[in-house]
Amino acid sequence: MKKKIIRPTAAEDAAITKAAMADPDSTPFTDEEWEQARPTMVRGRGRPLGSGSKEQVTLRIDKDVLDFYKSKGEGWQTFINQVLGEIKKEAKSISVVEKKIIKGNLISNKLKIAA
């Protein structure tokens, strides 16, 4: 059953507003105070806002590889993204990455230390 909202009458609303205005501990915000407070308001519950530049994908990864990254704890997906981004920056093209995989030296010393 849908809950019914009971709205105060104009007279009740005026009495509530008058009582609130008379209370020195609860003065209402002015428009300028609301404008100052609005940028500092924290977003409530729910999924955090994304960067807008990421795309959700389904990816099949070997269990041992996935367990390795999950062992990092909180932020393991971001960590995978950072590792792949570093490889992309270092390689500049996918053919360079393919050649490094074939030769067995995909990860540079810099990444081996980070992992």
N, C-alpha and C positions, 0 to 999 in steps of 0.2 A: 504494500500500500504506500502510495506517495504521501510524504509528509506535507502538511499544509502550512504555509508561512503565514503567521499572524502579524499583520502590519499595524503599527500604532495609528490612531487617528491623528488629525492635524493638531488637535488640542493636546493629546498625550505627547506627541512629538515636541511641541513647543514647551511643555512642562519639563520634559527630559532635558532638552537643550538648555533651558533656563537654569535647572539644577546643576548641570555640568559646567556652565559658565560661572556659577556662583562658587564653585569649588576651587580654592586657590592652588590646590595640589594637582589639578588636572586641567590646566588651560589648554585649549585646542591649538594645534599648529596653525600658523599663518601660511599663506601660499608660498612665501619665500622660504620658510622653514621646511616645507614639504619638498621644495625644489632642491634644497641642500641635502635632505635626508635620502631622497630617492636614489641617487647614484651609490649610496653606501648600503642599501638594502640587500640582504643576502637572499639568493634564490632558495626556495624551499625544497622540500623532498622531491625525489624523482631522479631520473637519469641526468647526469651532468651534461651540460652543453658540450657538443663536440667542436672540433676545430673547423669543421666544414670542408676540410680538404682530404679526409680519409674516406675510404670506401670499404664497406663490410664485404668480406669474401669467405667462402668455405674452402679450406685448404687441407689436404690430407698429408700428414706428417708422420714419420716413423715414431712409434711410441717412445723409444729411448731418447730421441731428439726432443720430443715434446716434454718428457719428464725432466730432462736436463734444464730446459728453460723455465719450466714451472717451479723447479727447485729454488729459483731465484726469489720466489715469493711474490708479493704484491707488485704489480707493474711488469709482469713477465711478457705480456703482449707488446707493451711499449718498447721493452728491451729488444725483442725480436725485430720490431720496426726500425730501431736505431741501428742494430747490427746490419740489417739489409740496406739501410740508407748509407752506412759507411762503405759497404762493399760497392754500392752504386757510385758513390763519390770517387772512390779510388779507381774504379775500373773505367768509368766514362762511357763504356759501351758493353752490350750484352755479349758480344763476341770475345771480348777480353776476359769476361767472367767464365765463359765456356772453355777457353784455352787454359785458364788457371785451374778449373775443375779437372780437366783431362791430365794436366801436369801434376795435380795433387797439391798445389800451393795456392789455394784460393784465399786463405786468410793471412793477412800481413802480420808482422810481429806486433804492431800496434794493437790489432784486434785480439791476438792471442793473449796479450797481457791483460786486456780489459775483461776477457771471458774468464 
